[in-house]
């Protein structure tokens, strides 16, 4: 069983950027050796409302869905549709000051990048 290096970053929801409070709502995984990039998300609306009762849950869900679409490539990726997996990952992990923000990048070894996405989602988000 061959294990390859992969990188991952958490997606954080920061309902009120000026306060800096956040919670995990997704994970991005990139494995260069397999040209693999994927994101899975899970929005805990109770956490969102606890940090900001007036938060736009539909808008946050749409932003999280957009990250998944960019990872998937194709029509749903918009301008990133023609980019390779690594370029899409690097674009998604670039720092930004919005409600959905990427966290720090971490690395590991895996034989199953797709399974790693689900494992990390269960471990760090749900």
Beta strands, then each sheet from edge to edge (+ up, - down):
strand 1: 4-13
strand 2: 23-31
strand 3: 36-41
strand 4: 100-110
sheet 1: 3+ 2- 1+ 4-
end
